[in-house]
Amino acid sequence: MGRKFGAVVVVLIALAGMLVIYLYNRVTLLDHEALTDSVHVIYGVGGNVAVLRTQRGAVIVDTMTLPIQGRRIRELAESIGGGPTQAVVNTHYHADHTHGNPAWPAGTPIVATERTRAYLERFDPAFWEGSAAGSAPNDLFTDRRDLRIGDKTVRSLYLGRGHTGGDLVVLFVEDRVLHTGDLFFNRLYPSIDLEAGGSVQQWAETLDRVLALDFDRVIPGHGPVTDRAGLLEFQRFIAELAEFASESAAAEMSLEETLAAADLEHDEAFAEMSLPFLFKFDRDFAIRRAWEEASGAVQPVELAAPAPAENR
């Protein structure tokens, strides 16, 4: 009996070890694609990462989900980006776009909107203590931040509410490539963070301002790289979702009635995003969040102003 029990324990340990190895390989696996001579996109477990090659070194947009990924991203980005990192940009505060930040040394310029920094301090404070304390965004702006690095212009813009209340987009001006962060999920149902200022009702207008920019290729927060037509497809879905939720709220329909009555047309090609036991972004999720905003069932959290720079 004892030997059988011991054998079971050995098998369980072996299986656990195999699972750890699989998960390690999964989260550290990175693919990358060249969009122009100077712009690459890196894919992995988390938000899409952009790398701009300049005469002075790399500029990186978003850093994925784990510090170990950040280390891999930094190594790859600096090899394809012309040298040491000159700046990191965080499109918004969510962990799958920021928790790789600790891979960069303290003092690295990390650009974000003031509201993103405030959301980070409100909703994710524990991560940014200890060894990650110097890795939060430190170069903050309200509406626009231009970086001129070597021969390249990196233009970060806050254009309005959508996925959260603090999302920025990044335009690589000379290369005509736009990174939208999670203001755009390419053919995927989006996450909608109402508590952090997200708004289905305002999202389509924000995307109007995004579409007014001068670009050819688009790196979404999640999904494959696309173009202006791909972004317009997502905007049509968001506009339809907002209109349907407004009509439902005006008719005082319950959430259950709203879900049952949904007859959306612009999401036929959309897929769900999910991770077992953690999240599931599908059609019902998007409708529920839109209804919660339109009916007033969920309100954004009030934020304190970010701490002065000298106190960070």
ABEGO torsion letter per residue (X at the ends): XAAAAAAAAAAAAAAAAAAAAAAAAAAABBBBBBABAABBBBBBBEBBBBBBBBAAEBBBBEAEABAAAAAAAAAAAAAAAGEBBABBBBABABAAAAAAAAABBBGBBBBBBAAAAAAAAAAAAAAABEAAAAABBABBBAABBBBBBEABBBBBBBAEBBABAABBBBBBAAAGBBBAEAABBBGBBBBBBAAAGBBAAAAAAAAAAAAABBBABBBBABEBBBBAAAAAAAAAAAAAAAAAAAAAAAAGBBAAAAAAABBBAAAAABBBBBBBGABBBBAAAAAAAAAAAAAGABBBBBBBBBBBAAAX
